Amino acid sequence: MDFDLFVIGGGSAGVRCARISAGYGKRVGVAEERFWGGTCVNVGCVPKKLLVQAGEYGAWAEDAVGFGWQIKKGPHDWAKLIAAKDKEINRLNGIYKRLLDNAGAKIFEARATFIDPHTLDVGGQRVTAEHIVIATGGHPVRLPIPGAELGIISDDAFYLPRMPERVAILGSGYIAIEFAGIFAALGAHVDLVYRQPLPLRGFDMDLRESLVEALGAQGIALHPGSRPVKIEARGDEKVLTFGEGHKLHTDLVFFATGRTPATRGLGLDKIGVATNDVGAVVVDHQLRTSQPHIYAMGDVTDRLNLTPVAIAEGHALADTLFGHNPRGISLRNVPTAVFSTPPIATCGLTEEQAAEHGPVDVYVSKFTPMRHALSGRARRSMLKLVVDQASQKVVGAHMLGEDAPEIMQGLAIAMVMGATKADFDRTIGIHPTAAEEFVTLRTRTRVAGVAKAAE
Ligand SMILES: Cc1cc2nc3c(=O)[nH]c(=O)nc-3n(C[C@H](O)[C@H](O)[C@H](O)COP(=O)(O)OP(=O)(O)OC[C@H]3O[C@@H](n4cnc5c(N)ncnc54)[C@H](O)[C@@H]3O)c2cc1C
């Protein structure tokens, strides 16, 4: 065999797995067909957060007036922002490649596909490996409607030559919400078009309702319960037709309508690696596919599609295979954020999920952050704890408000350790902060899940 391990995909999961395995002195090969660092670094978390931050500066310039600053906000230069973003992404690409090189992995800048269970075609070259990891990530998908090719996907949004004046975003998952906030903060009129009654399906109901308020306060036009059926181009304009017959005129249609695992054309069918009905590779808790020497991790398995999860899986597999440290990772209490304006962060169960297991005490606090007492901006924060009544453990923490992701990371440690409401209560707050609300929630807002428990 040419390699002890061959990794297909140089994204968050693949780079970590290849680098740690090579560090254990193994012969490791890794193939990347598009960009080192994968989705997160190139067309995901990192450039997205830079664009969110660009929008924040504009809002801060407006807010500063309430604090006595005589600032006049000028126009925003989109081309300058994208050039600065590209420079930073190029720098990160280089770092990822160097990490692999320095660890001693052999790098292939090519597409890899299976020839047989131990042999790959890598850019026309045959390579064999004892163990193979599929870490190919996923792709954004458009709705299958006439004129879909007239719309863009998230990959394109990072390279738009100019900022559109009007954008219609289709979808209400986290990518749709984040880009709605970005475009609105940079001055565009944004229409957010989605099928559900509320955005962010799967998130806690109080968060979803608070988000609707926040999107409205940002001037984003919401179109819940809407089903687009066609896109047409009329000159520079795009016309979106809905199932109900009415039309929406815009400059840019943005499909934020989900992602699909990148398994097509890999040759998985001919080597007996099972995929599910959406094309995701099926794995067990040790990331093994239906072929015991072939593993899959990260977004291609379509379980919890987050960079830190992909990285943790890559590291755990390298330790298990070559580090004499067999281990898995837990997908319980994984904190996550939506970089909306203001951001959302969450850890553990929603109230609705927790209530299915029995009665829960729910604590909710809504308030105007101190900063906005002076800025005059209409912005409210919401934070919430869900506590299992029987064990008194905090099983869910949710927040919409400035710095929510920074705050939630610390709370996640407490939750992973099994903190109870009493542990939160005996923790002294930091004053004056929004975070202190999490340790001063004394009055229960409601009890949920009682009826279910009594059944
Ligand atoms: C717009 C956006 C924003 C996001 N924001 C966040 C965020 O804020 N926080 C967060 O945690 N997550 C975020 N994510 C999700 C995060 O990017 C993914 O969970 C993460 O990148 C998954 O890592 P991965 O290694 O599984 O896949 P990827 O990073 O997608 O890497 C897969 C790599 O494999 C390569 N590849 C595919 N097929 C082949 C082949 N046959 N041969 C060779 N190479 C191949 C691809 O080119 C790609 O580089 C975001 C995603 C998007 C799209």
The ligand as a Tripos MOL2 file, in Angstrom:
@<TRIPOS>MOLECULE
LIG
   53    58     1     0     0
SMALL
NO_CHARGES

@<TRIPOS>ATOM
      1 C1        -22.1320   30.1470    4.2460 C.3       1 LIG1
      2 C2        -21.7320   29.1770    5.3290 C.ar      1 LIG1
      3 C3        -21.5060   29.6410    6.6020 C.ar      1 LIG1
      4 C4        -21.1170   28.7520    7.6050 C.ar      1 LIG1
      5 N1        -20.9110   29.2570    8.8560 N.ar      1 LIG1
      6 C5        -20.5410   28.4210    9.8520 C.ar      1 LIG1
      7 C6        -20.2580   28.9200   11.1470 C.ar      1 LIG1
      8 O1        -20.3850   30.1180   11.4040 O.2       1 LIG1
      9 N2        -19.8580   28.0560   12.1010 N.ar      1 LIG1
     10 C7        -19.7150   26.7200   11.8490 C.ar      1 LIG1
     11 O2        -19.3280   25.9650   12.7490 O.2       1 LIG1
     12 N3        -19.9710   26.2150   10.6230 N.ar      1 LIG1
     13 C8        -20.3720   27.0320    9.6240 C.ar      1 LIG1
     14 N4        -20.6020   26.5270    8.3650 N.ar      1 LIG1
     15 C9        -20.4940   25.0640    8.1560 C.3       1 LIG1
     16 C10       -19.0410   24.6540    7.9770 C.3       1 LIG1
     17 O3        -18.4700   25.3930    6.9300 O.3       1 LIG1
     18 C11       -18.9760   23.1560    7.6910 C.3       1 LIG1
     19 O4        -19.6310   22.4480    8.7150 O.3       1 LIG1
     20 C12       -17.5340   22.6570    7.5950 C.3       1 LIG1
     21 O5        -16.8260   23.3400    6.6030 O.3       1 LIG1
     22 C13       -17.5260   21.1370    7.3260 C.3       1 LIG1
     23 O6        -16.2100   20.6770    7.1250 O.3       1 LIG1
     24 P1        -15.9210   19.4150    6.2050 P.3       1 LIG1
     25 O7        -14.4650   19.1560    6.3380 O.co2     1 LIG1
     26 O8        -16.8770   18.3430    6.5240 O.co2     1 LIG1
     27 O9        -16.2810   19.8710    4.7230 O.3       1 LIG1
     28 P2        -15.6860   21.0550    3.8380 P.3       1 LIG1
     29 O10       -15.1300   22.1340    4.6660 O.co2     1 LIG1
     30 O11       -16.7710   21.4080    2.8700 O.co2     1 LIG1
     31 O12       -14.4560   20.3860    3.0640 O.3       1 LIG1
     32 C14       -14.6450   19.4180    2.0800 C.3       1 LIG1
     33 C15       -13.5440   19.5940    1.0520 C.3       1 LIG1
     34 O13       -13.4990   18.4430    0.2100 O.3       1 LIG1
     35 C16       -13.1920   18.8550   -1.1100 C.3       1 LIG1
     36 N5        -13.6280   17.7700   -2.0010 N.ar      1 LIG1
     37 C17       -14.9080   17.3630   -2.2270 C.ar      1 LIG1
     38 N6        -14.9080   16.2760   -3.0310 N.ar      1 LIG1
     39 C18       -13.6010   16.0010   -3.3100 C.ar      1 LIG1
     40 C19       -12.9520   14.9810   -4.0860 C.ar      1 LIG1
     41 N7        -13.6680   14.0090   -4.6800 N.pl3     1 LIG1
     42 N8        -11.6040   14.9970   -4.1850 N.ar      1 LIG1
     43 C20       -10.8750   15.9850   -3.5670 C.ar      1 LIG1
     44 N9        -11.4480   16.9670   -2.8040 N.ar      1 LIG1
     45 C21       -12.7920   16.9620   -2.6750 C.ar      1 LIG1
     46 C22       -13.9500   20.1460   -1.2720 C.3       1 LIG1
     47 O14       -13.4080   20.9550   -2.3060 O.3       1 LIG1
     48 C23       -13.7850   20.7800    0.1160 C.3       1 LIG1
     49 O15       -12.6810   21.6540    0.1720 O.3       1 LIG1
     50 C24       -20.9630   27.3830    7.3210 C.ar      1 LIG1
     51 C25       -21.1940   26.9100    6.0270 C.ar      1 LIG1
     52 C26       -21.5770   27.8040    5.0380 C.ar      1 LIG1
     53 C27       -21.8110   27.2850    3.6430 C.3       1 LIG1
@<TRIPOS>BOND
     1     1     2 1
     2     2     3 ar
     3     2    52 ar
     4     3     4 ar
     5     4     5 ar
     6     4    50 ar
     7     5     6 ar
     8     6     7 ar
     9     6    13 1
    10     7     8 2
    11     7     9 ar
    12     9    10 ar
    13    10    11 2
    14    10    12 ar
    15    12    13 ar
    16    13    14 ar
    17    14    15 1
    18    14    50 ar
    19    15    16 1
    20    16    17 1
    21    16    18 1
    22    18    19 1
    23    18    20 1
    24    20    21 1
    25    20    22 1
    26    22    23 1
    27    23    24 1
    28    24    25 2
    29    24    26 1
    30    24    27 1
    31    27    28 1
    32    28    29 2
    33    28    30 1
    34    28    31 1
    35    31    32 1
    36    32    33 1
    37    33    34 1
    38    33    48 1
    39    34    35 1
    40    35    36 1
    41    35    46 1
    42    36    37 ar
    43    36    45 ar
    44    37    38 ar
    45    38    39 ar
    46    39    40 ar
    47    39    45 ar
    48    40    41 1
    49    40    42 ar
    50    42    43 ar
    51    43    44 ar
    52    44    45 ar
    53    46    47 1
    54    46    48 1
    55    48    49 1
    56    50    51 ar
    57    51    52 ar
    58    52    53 1
@<TRIPOS>SUBSTRUCTURE
     1 LIG1         1 GROUP 0 **** ****
